[in-house]
Amino acid sequence: MKKLLLVVLAALGGYFVYRQVQADRAEQDLWTEATDAVPVGAR
């Protein structure tokens, strides 16, 4: 029973780490888009 609990806790921990990484990546993409230089011909 303890092994099952440890597996479940490890899976939940992995899931939350994955979600945090995805959120950080989305925020970085947003900052990159907001701070990209505008090409000269696009004005």
N, C-alpha and C positions, 0 to 999 in steps of 0.2 A: 504494500500500500504506500509506503514511503517513497519507493522508486517512482510510482505513478504520479504522486504529488510533485516530486522533483521535476519530472518530465513536463508536467503541466505548467509549473512555475517557470521553467526554462523557456517553454514555448511562448508563454505570455510575455516574458522579458524580451525575447527576440522580436515579438510582434511590436511591442512598444518602441524598441530601438529602431525597427524598420520604419515605423510611422514617423518618428522624429527625424530620421535621415531624409525621408521623402519631403517632410515639411521644410527642412533646412534647404533642400535642393530647390524647392518651389520658390522659397524666399530669395535665394541667390539668383535664380532665373529672373525674378521680378526686378531685383536691383540691377542686374545686367541690362535688362531691357530699358529700364528707366535712365540709366547712365551711359548708354551707348552714344557714341558720337553720331550726329546726323550727317549722312553723306551730302556733299555739296549740291548734287543734282536733285536732291529730294525736297528742296525748299520751294 
